[in-house]
Structure formats: structure tokens, C-alpha cells
Amino acid sequence: MVWTCGRLDKLAIYRKLEMAEGSFWRKGHIQPYVLRGEHSVPAERSEVLPGLDLDLLTRFIDQPATSTAS
């Protein structure tokens, strides 16, 4: 999982490393990408962790941190 706002094409790096899957947090959503041949394509759910509930994980991540809770 990558929290990113950088200029590097991390999917290109992951392809070179032959990583089967990577996920990105963007605009309040977790988007998994899977390697298909020489391309990384968006996927509905993780293939590496098929039981992972991305909606539940998103709700957990969106909770305020203890240090910022009022």
C-alpha cells in the first residue's frame, strides 16, 4: 500500500521489480493494481489478499488519529 503524491511512476518501478500487485490510496479510496504481462491494471479487489475488505480498511484509515481526535 502506498500513500503517494510524488512524481515517480511507482507502478513502472513495481513492474520492473515484477511485483504482482500494488495498491494506492487516492481521494479516499484504495485502488489495487495487478500485473498483467508488462502492464499494471486497476483491479476491483486484491488478488494477493482476496479476503481483504477494502471498504472496511478505507473506513479504518479515514478515522481521525488519536492525536487529532477531539
PyMOL Python script that loads the backbone (N, CA, C, O; Angstrom):
from pymol import cmd

cmd.read_pdbstr("""\
ATOM      1  N   MET A   1       0.858  -1.160   0.000  1.00  0.00           N
ATOM      2  CA  MET A   1       0.000   0.000   0.000  1.00  0.00           C
ATOM      3  C   MET A   1       0.903   1.221   0.000  1.00  0.00           C
ATOM      4  O   MET A   1       1.880   1.275   0.747  1.00  0.00           O
ATOM      5  N   VAL A   2       0.585   2.192  -0.827  1.00  0.00           N
ATOM      6  CA  VAL A   2       1.418   3.380  -0.946  1.00  0.00           C
ATOM      7  C   VAL A   2       0.562   4.625  -0.772  1.00  0.00           C
ATOM      8  O   VAL A   2      -0.449   4.793  -1.455  1.00  0.00           O
ATOM      9  N   TRP A   3       0.969   5.497   0.143  1.00  0.00           N
ATOM     10  CA  TRP A   3       0.389   6.840   0.222  1.00  0.00           C
ATOM     11  C   TRP A   3       1.340   7.707  -0.566  1.00  0.00           C
ATOM     12  O   TRP A   3       2.514   7.827  -0.216  1.00  0.00           O
ATOM     13  N   THR A   4       0.845   8.308  -1.621  1.00  0.00           N
ATOM     14  CA  THR A   4       1.767   8.997  -2.504  1.00  0.00           C
ATOM     15  C   THR A   4       1.192  10.263  -3.099  1.00  0.00           C
ATOM     16  O   THR A   4      -0.017  10.385  -3.296  1.00  0.00           O
ATOM     17  N   CYS A   5       2.054  11.178  -3.375  1.00  0.00           N
ATOM     18  CA  CYS A   5       1.695  12.366  -4.145  1.00  0.00           C
ATOM     19  C   CYS A   5       2.929  12.803  -4.935  1.00  0.00           C
ATOM     20  O   CYS A   5       3.026  13.952  -5.366  1.00  0.00           O
ATOM     21  N   GLY A   6       3.852  11.890  -5.115  1.00  0.00           N
ATOM     22  CA  GLY A   6       5.114  12.204  -5.761  1.00  0.00           C
ATOM     23  C   GLY A   6       5.051  12.185  -7.273  1.00  0.00           C
ATOM     24  O   GLY A   6       3.997  11.965  -7.869  1.00  0.00           O
ATOM     25  N   ARG A   7       6.184  12.416  -7.868  1.00  0.00           N
ATOM     26  CA  ARG A   7       6.282  12.482  -9.318  1.00  0.00           C
ATOM     27  C   ARG A   7       6.806  11.184  -9.936  1.00  0.00           C
ATOM     28  O   ARG A   7       6.826  11.044 -11.159  1.00  0.00           O
ATOM     29  N   LEU A   8       7.224  10.252  -9.110  1.00  0.00           N
ATOM     30  CA  LEU A   8       7.720   8.977  -9.629  1.00  0.00           C
ATOM     31  C   LEU A   8       6.563   8.106 -10.078  1.00  0.00           C
ATOM     32  O   LEU A   8       5.514   8.079  -9.434  1.00  0.00           O
ATOM     33  N   ASP A   9       6.745   7.401 -11.168  1.00  0.00           N
ATOM     34  CA  ASP A   9       5.747   6.431 -11.621  1.00  0.00           C
ATOM     35  C   ASP A   9       6.012   5.133 -10.871  1.00  0.00           C
ATOM     36  O   ASP A   9       6.761   4.273 -11.335  1.00  0.00           O
ATOM     37  N   LYS A  10       5.387   5.005  -9.710  1.00  0.00           N
ATOM     38  CA  LYS A  10       5.655   3.851  -8.858  1.00  0.00           C
ATOM     39  C   LYS A  10       5.193   2.543  -9.497  1.00  0.00           C
ATOM     40  O   LYS A  10       5.801   1.497  -9.268  1.00  0.00           O
ATOM     41  N   LEU A  11       4.128   2.588 -10.294  1.00  0.00           N
ATOM     42  CA  LEU A  11       3.697   1.364 -10.976  1.00  0.00           C
ATOM     43  C   LEU A  11       4.777   0.873 -11.938  1.00  0.00           C
ATOM     44  O   LEU A  11       4.977  -0.334 -12.071  1.00  0.00           O
ATOM     45  N   ALA A  12       5.470   1.782 -12.604  1.00  0.00           N
ATOM     46  CA  ALA A  12       6.568   1.380 -13.500  1.00  0.00           C
ATOM     47  C   ALA A  12       7.698   0.728 -12.704  1.00  0.00           C
ATOM     48  O   ALA A  12       8.301  -0.248 -13.151  1.00  0.00           O
ATOM     49  N   ILE A  13       7.974   1.272 -11.530  1.00  0.00           N
ATOM     50  CA  ILE A  13       9.011   0.689 -10.673  1.00  0.00           C
ATOM     51  C   ILE A  13       8.582  -0.710 -10.224  1.00  0.00           C
ATOM     52  O   ILE A  13       9.380  -1.646 -10.254  1.00  0.00           O
ATOM     53  N   TYR A  14       7.323  -0.848  -9.810  1.00  0.00           N
ATOM     54  CA  TYR A  14       6.829  -2.145  -9.361  1.00  0.00           C
ATOM     55  C   TYR A  14       6.864  -3.171 -10.488  1.00  0.00           C
ATOM     56  O   TYR A  14       7.160  -4.342 -10.250  1.00  0.00           O
ATOM     57  N   ARG A  15       6.561  -2.737 -11.726  1.00  0.00           N
ATOM     58  CA  ARG A  15       6.633  -3.663 -12.869  1.00  0.00           C
ATOM     59  C   ARG A  15       8.053  -4.157 -13.066  1.00  0.00           C
ATOM     60  O   ARG A  15       8.274  -5.343 -13.309  1.00  0.00           O
ATOM     61  N   LYS A  16       9.021  -3.249 -12.961  1.00  0.00           N
ATOM     62  CA  LYS A  16      10.433  -3.646 -13.127  1.00  0.00           C
ATOM     63  C   LYS A  16      10.848  -4.653 -12.052  1.00  0.00           C
ATOM     64  O   LYS A  16      11.664  -5.541 -12.300  1.00  0.00           O
ATOM     65  N   LEU A  17      10.278  -4.503 -10.863  1.00  0.00           N
ATOM     66  CA  LEU A  17      10.577  -5.423  -9.769  1.00  0.00           C
ATOM     67  C   LEU A  17       9.721  -6.691  -9.842  1.00  0.00           C
ATOM     68  O   LEU A  17       9.856  -7.590  -9.012  1.00  0.00           O
ATOM     69  N   GLU A  18       8.832  -6.754 -10.853  1.00  0.00           N
ATOM     70  CA  GLU A  18       7.922  -7.868 -11.071  1.00  0.00           C
ATOM     71  C   GLU A  18       7.037  -8.134  -9.851  1.00  0.00           C
ATOM     72  O   GLU A  18       6.760  -9.282  -9.502  1.00  0.00           O
ATOM     73  N   MET A  19       6.599  -7.042  -9.212  1.00  0.00           N
ATOM     74  CA  MET A  19       5.656  -7.161  -8.098  1.00  0.00           C
ATOM     75  C   MET A  19       4.291  -7.500  -8.668  1.00  0.00           C
ATOM     76  O   MET A  19       3.833  -6.855  -9.611  1.00  0.00           O
ATOM     77  N   ALA A  20       3.644  -8.495  -8.110  1.00  0.00           N
ATOM     78  CA  ALA A  20       2.350  -8.951  -8.622  1.00  0.00           C
ATOM     79  C   ALA A  20       1.248  -7.926  -8.414  1.00  0.00           C
ATOM     80  O   ALA A  20       0.289  -7.880  -9.184  1.00  0.00           O
ATOM     81  N   GLU A  21       1.378  -7.103  -7.377  1.00  0.00           N
ATOM     82  CA  GLU A  21       0.287  -6.192  -7.035  1.00  0.00           C
ATOM     83  C   GLU A  21       0.791  -5.026  -6.192  1.00  0.00           C
ATOM     84  O   GLU A  21       1.739  -5.158  -5.418  1.00  0.00           O
ATOM     85  N   GLY A  22       0.148  -3.904  -6.359  1.00  0.00           N
ATOM     86  CA  GLY A  22       0.382  -2.733  -5.520  1.00  0.00           C
ATOM     87  C   GLY A  22      -0.937  -2.005  -5.354  1.00  0.00           C
ATOM     88  O   GLY A  22      -1.800  -2.068  -6.230  1.00  0.00           O
ATOM     89  N   SER A  23      -1.098  -1.313  -4.235  1.00  0.00           N
ATOM     90  CA  SER A  23      -2.325  -0.562  -4.001  1.00  0.00           C
ATOM     91  C   SER A  23      -1.976   0.870  -3.661  1.00  0.00           C
ATOM     92  O   SER A  23      -0.955   1.148  -3.032  1.00  0.00           O
ATOM     93  N   PHE A  24      -2.843   1.776  -4.088  1.00  0.00           N
ATOM     94  CA  PHE A  24      -2.637   3.193  -3.840  1.00  0.00           C
ATOM     95  C   PHE A  24      -3.850   3.789  -3.160  1.00  0.00           C
ATOM     96  O   PHE A  24      -4.986   3.410  -3.446  1.00  0.00           O
ATOM     97  N   TRP A  25      -3.603   4.722  -2.258  1.00  0.00           N
ATOM     98  CA  TRP A  25      -4.652   5.488  -1.589  1.00  0.00           C
ATOM     99  C   TRP A  25      -4.764   6.799  -2.343  1.00  0.00           C
ATOM    100  O   TRP A  25      -3.825   7.594  -2.376  1.00  0.00           O
ATOM    101  N   ARG A  26      -5.923   7.015  -2.949  1.00  0.00           N
ATOM    102  CA  ARG A  26      -6.161   8.255  -3.689  1.00  0.00           C
ATOM    103  C   ARG A  26      -7.579   8.723  -3.456  1.00  0.00           C
ATOM    104  O   ARG A  26      -8.533   7.962  -3.618  1.00  0.00           O
ATOM    105  N   LYS A  27      -7.711   9.969  -3.079  1.00  0.00           N
ATOM    106  CA  LYS A  27      -9.025  10.594  -2.938  1.00  0.00           C
ATOM    107  C   LYS A  27      -9.972   9.752  -2.091  1.00  0.00           C
ATOM    108  O   LYS A  27     -11.134   9.564  -2.452  1.00  0.00           O
ATOM    109  N   GLY A  28      -9.479   9.250  -0.971  1.00  0.00           N
ATOM    110  CA  GLY A  28     -10.302   8.491  -0.042  1.00  0.00           C
ATOM    111  C   GLY A  28     -10.677   7.097  -0.499  1.00  0.00           C
ATOM    112  O   GLY A  28     -11.657   6.527  -0.021  1.00  0.00           O
ATOM    113  N   HIS A  29      -9.908   6.543  -1.419  1.00  0.00           N
ATOM    114  CA  HIS A  29     -10.215   5.226  -1.976  1.00  0.00           C
ATOM    115  C   HIS A  29      -8.932   4.418  -2.133  1.00  0.00           C
ATOM    116  O   HIS A  29      -7.898   4.961  -2.522  1.00  0.00           O
ATOM    117  N   ILE A  30      -8.995   3.133  -1.833  1.00  0.00           N
ATOM    118  CA  ILE A  30      -7.858   2.233  -2.050  1.00  0.00           C
ATOM    119  C   ILE A  30      -8.048   1.569  -3.402  1.00  0.00           C
ATOM    120  O   ILE A  30      -9.051   0.897  -3.643  1.00  0.00           O
ATOM    121  N   GLN A  31      -7.064   1.766  -4.290  1.00  0.00           N
ATOM    122  CA  GLN A  31      -7.144   1.185  -5.625  1.00  0.00           C
ATOM    123  C   GLN A  31      -6.018   0.178  -5.819  1.00  0.00           C
ATOM    124  O   GLN A  31      -4.853   0.567  -5.908  1.00  0.00           O
ATOM    125  N   PRO A  32      -6.348  -1.122  -5.887  1.00  0.00           N
ATOM    126  CA  PRO A  32      -5.319  -2.110  -6.189  1.00  0.00           C
ATOM    127  C   PRO A  32      -5.017  -2.150  -7.692  1.00  0.00           C
ATOM    128  O   PRO A  32      -5.901  -1.952  -8.526  1.00  0.00           O
ATOM    129  N   TYR A  33      -3.773  -2.406  -8.005  1.00  0.00           N
ATOM    130  CA  TYR A  33      -3.321  -2.603  -9.386  1.00  0.00           C
ATOM    131  C   TYR A  33      -2.628  -3.951  -9.441  1.00  0.00           C
ATOM    132  O   TYR A  33      -1.840  -4.282  -8.554  1.00  0.00           O
ATOM    133  N   VAL A  34      -2.913  -4.732 -10.471  1.00  0.00           N
ATOM    134  CA  VAL A  34      -2.296  -6.042 -10.629  1.00  0.00           C
ATOM    135  C   VAL A  34      -1.477  -6.082 -11.911  1.00  0.00           C
ATOM    136  O   VAL A  34      -1.797  -5.412 -12.893  1.00  0.00           O
ATOM    137  N   LEU A  35      -0.427  -6.871 -11.882  1.00  0.00           N
ATOM    138  CA  LEU A  35       0.459  -7.001 -13.033  1.00  0.00           C
ATOM    139  C   LEU A  35      -0.150  -7.967 -14.036  1.00  0.00           C
ATOM    140  O   LEU A  35      -0.465  -9.109 -13.699  1.00  0.00           O
ATOM    141  N   ARG A  36      -0.315  -7.505 -15.268  1.00  0.00           N
ATOM    142  CA  ARG A  36      -0.817  -8.316 -16.380  1.00  0.00           C
ATOM    143  C   ARG A  36       0.182  -8.178 -17.525  1.00  0.00           C
ATOM    144  O   ARG A  36       0.175  -7.191 -18.260  1.00  0.00           O
ATOM    145  N   GLY A  37       1.032  -9.176 -17.658  1.00  0.00           N
ATOM    146  CA  GLY A  37       2.080  -9.084 -18.676  1.00  0.00           C
ATOM    147  C   GLY A  37       3.036  -7.964 -18.320  1.00  0.00           C
ATOM    148  O   GLY A  37       3.693  -8.011 -17.280  1.00  0.00           O
ATOM    149  N   GLU A  38       3.118  -6.967 -19.168  1.00  0.00           N
ATOM    150  CA  GLU A  38       4.012  -5.822 -18.942  1.00  0.00           C
ATOM    151  C   GLU A  38       3.259  -4.594 -18.444  1.00  0.00           C
ATOM    152  O   GLU A  38       3.814  -3.496 -18.424  1.00  0.00           O
ATOM    153  N   HIS A  39       1.999  -4.768 -18.041  1.00  0.00           N
ATOM    154  CA  HIS A  39       1.180  -3.628 -17.633  1.00  0.00           C
ATOM    155  C   HIS A  39       0.572  -3.863 -16.254  1.00  0.00           C
ATOM    156  O   HIS A  39       0.247  -4.992 -15.886  1.00  0.00           O
ATOM    157  N   SER A  40       0.426  -2.784 -15.507  1.00  0.00           N
ATOM    158  CA  SER A  40      -0.311  -2.815 -14.250  1.00  0.00           C
ATOM    159  C   SER A  40      -1.694  -2.249 -14.532  1.00  0.00           C
ATOM    160  O   SER A  40      -1.828  -1.149 -15.067  1.00  0.00           O
ATOM    161  N   VAL A  41      -2.714  -3.004 -14.170  1.00  0.00           N
ATOM    162  CA  VAL A  41      -4.085  -2.587 -14.463  1.00  0.00           C
ATOM    163  C   VAL A  41      -4.886  -2.511 -13.162  1.00  0.00           C
ATOM    164  O   VAL A  41      -4.645  -3.280 -12.232  1.00  0.00           O
ATOM    165  N   PRO A  42      -5.844  -1.574 -13.103  1.00  0.00           N
ATOM    166  CA  PRO A  42      -6.681  -1.476 -11.908  1.00  0.00           C
ATOM    167  C   PRO A  42      -7.499  -2.755 -11.704  1.00  0.00           C
ATOM    168  O   PRO A  42      -7.930  -3.392 -12.666  1.00  0.00           O
ATOM    169  N   ALA A  43      -7.699  -3.111 -10.456  1.00  0.00           N
ATOM    170  CA  ALA A  43      -8.471  -4.304 -10.116  1.00  0.00           C
ATOM    171  C   ALA A  43      -9.562  -3.925  -9.111  1.00  0.00           C
ATOM    172  O   ALA A  43      -9.431  -2.953  -8.366  1.00  0.00           O
ATOM    173  N   GLU A  44     -10.631  -4.705  -9.106  1.00  0.00           N
ATOM    174  CA  GLU A  44     -11.732  -4.471  -8.165  1.00  0.00           C
ATOM    175  C   GLU A  44     -11.306  -4.779  -6.727  1.00  0.00           C
ATOM    176  O   GLU A  44     -11.704  -4.088  -5.789  1.00  0.00           O
ATOM    177  N   ARG A  45     -10.489  -5.827  -6.569  1.00  0.00           N
ATOM    178  CA  ARG A  45     -10.047  -6.235  -5.242  1.00  0.00           C
ATOM    179  C   ARG A  45      -8.650  -6.827  -5.340  1.00  0.00           C
ATOM    180  O   ARG A  45      -8.160  -7.122  -6.431  1.00  0.00           O
ATOM    181  N   SER A  46      -8.027  -6.994  -4.206  1.00  0.00           N
ATOM    182  CA  SER A  46      -6.693  -7.562  -4.159  1.00  0.00           C
ATOM    183  C   SER A  46      -6.724  -9.021  -4.597  1.00  0.00           C
ATOM    184  O   SER A  46      -7.595  -9.780  -4.172  1.00  0.00           O
ATOM    185  N   GLU A  47      -5.792  -9.410  -5.433  1.00  0.00           N
ATOM    186  CA  GLU A  47      -5.640 -10.820  -5.797  1.00  0.00           C
ATOM    187  C   GLU A  47      -4.658 -11.508  -4.858  1.00  0.00           C
ATOM    188  O   GLU A  47      -4.736 -12.720  -4.656  1.00  0.00           O
ATOM    189  N   VAL A  48      -3.746 -10.750  -4.288  1.00  0.00           N
ATOM    190  CA  VAL A  48      -2.771 -11.297  -3.349  1.00  0.00           C
ATOM    191  C   VAL A  48      -3.438 -11.560  -1.996  1.00  0.00           C
ATOM    192  O   VAL A  48      -3.132 -12.546  -1.326  1.00  0.00           O
ATOM    193  N   LEU A  49      -4.355 -10.665  -1.602  1.00  0.00           N
ATOM    194  CA  LEU A  49      -5.105 -10.790  -0.353  1.00  0.00           C
ATOM    195  C   LEU A  49      -6.597 -10.755  -0.680  1.00  0.00           C
ATOM    196  O   LEU A  49      -7.264  -9.764  -0.383  1.00  0.00           O
ATOM    197  N   PRO A  50      -7.131 -11.813  -1.284  1.00  0.00           N
ATOM    198  CA  PRO A  50      -8.511 -11.780  -1.773  1.00  0.00           C
ATOM    199  C   PRO A  50      -9.562 -11.589  -0.682  1.00  0.00           C
ATOM    200  O   PRO A  50     -10.666 -11.132  -0.979  1.00  0.00           O
ATOM    201  N   GLY A  51      -9.258 -11.918   0.542  1.00  0.00           N
ATOM    202  CA  GLY A  51     -10.207 -11.743   1.632  1.00  0.00           C
ATOM    203  C   GLY A  51     -10.182 -10.361   2.256  1.00  0.00           C
ATOM    204  O   GLY A  51     -10.979 -10.071   3.148  1.00  0.00           O
ATOM    205  N   LEU A  52      -9.280  -9.507   1.801  1.00  0.00           N
ATOM    206  CA  LEU A  52      -9.152  -8.159   2.361  1.00  0.00           C
ATOM    207  C   LEU A  52     -10.345  -7.308   1.949  1.00  0.00           C
ATOM    208  O   LEU A  52     -10.602  -7.126   0.759  1.00  0.00           O
ATOM    209  N   ASP A  53     -11.073  -6.789   2.931  1.00  0.00           N
ATOM    210  CA  ASP A  53     -12.232  -5.936   2.680  1.00  0.00           C
ATOM    211  C   ASP A  53     -11.743  -4.498   2.532  1.00  0.00           C
ATOM    212  O   ASP A  53     -11.479  -3.824   3.527  1.00  0.00           O
ATOM    213  N   LEU A  54     -11.624  -4.032   1.297  1.00  0.00           N
ATOM    214  CA  LEU A  54     -11.077  -2.698   1.039  1.00  0.00           C
ATOM    215  C   LEU A  54     -11.977  -1.593   1.582  1.00  0.00           C
ATOM    216  O   LEU A  54     -11.473  -0.558   2.018  1.00  0.00           O
ATOM    217  N   ASP A  55     -13.291  -1.784   1.566  1.00  0.00           N
ATOM    218  CA  ASP A  55     -14.196  -0.778   2.114  1.00  0.00           C
ATOM    219  C   ASP A  55     -14.004  -0.632   3.622  1.00  0.00           C
ATOM    220  O   ASP A  55     -13.974   0.483   4.143  1.00  0.00           O
ATOM    221  N   LEU A  56     -13.876  -1.754   4.318  1.00  0.00           N
ATOM    222  CA  LEU A  56     -13.641  -1.719   5.758  1.00  0.00           C
ATOM    223  C   LEU A  56     -12.293  -1.081   6.066  1.00  0.00           C
ATOM    224  O   LEU A  56     -12.191  -0.268   6.984  1.00  0.00           O
ATOM    225  N   LEU A  57     -11.269  -1.435   5.319  1.00  0.00           N
ATOM    226  CA  LEU A  57      -9.950  -0.846   5.507  1.00  0.00           C
ATOM    227  C   LEU A  57      -9.986   0.657   5.260  1.00  0.00           C
ATOM    228  O   LEU A  57      -9.343   1.416   5.984  1.00  0.00           O
ATOM    229  N   THR A  58     -10.725   1.092   4.254  1.00  0.00           N
ATOM    230  CA  THR A  58     -10.855   2.521   3.956  1.00  0.00           C
ATOM    231  C   THR A  58     -11.505   3.243   5.130  1.00  0.00           C
ATOM    232  O   THR A  58     -11.046   4.315   5.524  1.00  0.00           O
ATOM    233  N   ARG A  59     -12.570   2.673   5.694  1.00  0.00           N
ATOM    234  CA  ARG A  59     -13.230   3.311   6.839  1.00  0.00           C
ATOM    235  C   ARG A  59     -12.270   3.412   8.024  1.00  0.00           C
ATOM    236  O   ARG A  59     -12.274   4.414   8.739  1.00  0.00           O
ATOM    237  N   PHE A  60     -11.458   2.394   8.235  1.00  0.00           N
ATOM    238  CA  PHE A  60     -10.478   2.409   9.316  1.00  0.00           C
ATOM    239  C   PHE A  60      -9.442   3.497   9.093  1.00  0.00           C
ATOM    240  O   PHE A  60      -9.105   4.230  10.023  1.00  0.00           O
ATOM    241  N   ILE A  61      -8.936   3.611   7.883  1.00  0.00           N
ATOM    242  CA  ILE A  61      -7.906   4.605   7.572  1.00  0.00           C
ATOM    243  C   ILE A  61      -8.457   6.017   7.706  1.00  0.00           C
ATOM    244  O   ILE A  61      -7.739   6.924   8.124  1.00  0.00           O
ATOM    245  N   ASP A  62      -9.724   6.212   7.356  1.00  0.00           N
ATOM    246  CA  ASP A  62     -10.323   7.538   7.407  1.00  0.00           C
ATOM    247  C   ASP A  62     -10.626   8.038   8.824  1.00  0.00           C
ATOM    248  O   ASP A  62     -10.983   9.203   9.000  1.00  0.00           O
ATOM    249  N   GLN A  63     -10.488   7.168   9.838  1.00  0.00           N
ATOM    250  CA  GLN A  63     -10.743   7.588  11.205  1.00  0.00           C
ATOM    251  C   GLN A  63      -9.669   8.586  11.655  1.00  0.00           C
ATOM    252  O   GLN A  63      -8.502   8.447  11.290  1.00  0.00           O
ATOM    253  N   PRO A  64     -10.061   9.586  12.445  1.00  0.00           N
ATOM    254  CA  PRO A  64      -9.038  10.536  12.932  1.00  0.00           C
ATOM    255  C   PRO A  64      -8.031   9.831  13.824  1.00  0.00           C
ATOM    256  O   PRO A  64      -8.364   8.891  14.546  1.00  0.00           O
ATOM    257  N   ALA A  65      -6.811  10.296  13.761  1.00  0.00           N
ATOM    258  CA  ALA A  65      -5.746   9.751  14.610  1.00  0.00           C
ATOM    259  C   ALA A  65      -6.024  10.152  16.057  1.00  0.00           C
ATOM    260  O   ALA A  65      -6.674  11.164  16.318  1.00  0.00           O
ATOM    261  N   THR A  66      -5.527   9.353  16.987  1.00  0.00           N
ATOM    262  CA  THR A  66      -5.728   9.647  18.410  1.00  0.00           C
ATOM    263  C   THR A  66      -5.242  11.037  18.744  1.00  0.00           C
ATOM    264  O   THR A  66      -5.874  11.744  19.528  1.00  0.00           O
ATOM    265  N   SER A  67      -4.134  11.439  18.164  1.00  0.00           N
ATOM    266  CA  SER A  67      -3.563  12.755  18.473  1.00  0.00           C
ATOM    267  C   SER A  67      -4.397  13.902  17.925  1.00  0.00           C
ATOM    268  O   SER A  67      -4.243  15.038  18.374  1.00  0.00           O
ATOM    269  N   THR A  68      -5.288  13.630  16.953  1.00  0.00           N
ATOM    270  CA  THR A  68      -6.104  14.709  16.380  1.00  0.00           C
ATOM    271  C   THR A  68      -7.571  14.604  16.782  1.00  0.00           C
ATOM    272  O   THR A  68      -8.371  15.478  16.447  1.00  0.00           O
ATOM    273  N   ALA A  69      -7.927  13.543  17.497  1.00  0.00           N
ATOM    274  CA  ALA A  69      -9.331  13.376  17.919  1.00  0.00           C
ATOM    275  C   ALA A  69      -9.686  14.404  18.984  1.00  0.00           C
ATOM    276  O   ALA A  69      -8.855  14.777  19.812  1.00  0.00           O
ATOM    277  N   SER A  70     -10.940  14.855  18.944  1.00  0.00           N
ATOM    278  CA  SER A  70     -11.342  15.845  19.949  1.00  0.00           C
ATOM    279  C   SER A  70     -12.227  15.247  21.009  1.00  0.00           C
ATOM    280  O   SER A  70     -12.651  15.949  21.927  1.00  0.00           O
TER     281      SER A  70
END
""", "prot")
cmd.dss("prot")
cmd.show_as("cartoon", "prot")
cmd.util.cbc("prot")
cmd.orient("prot")
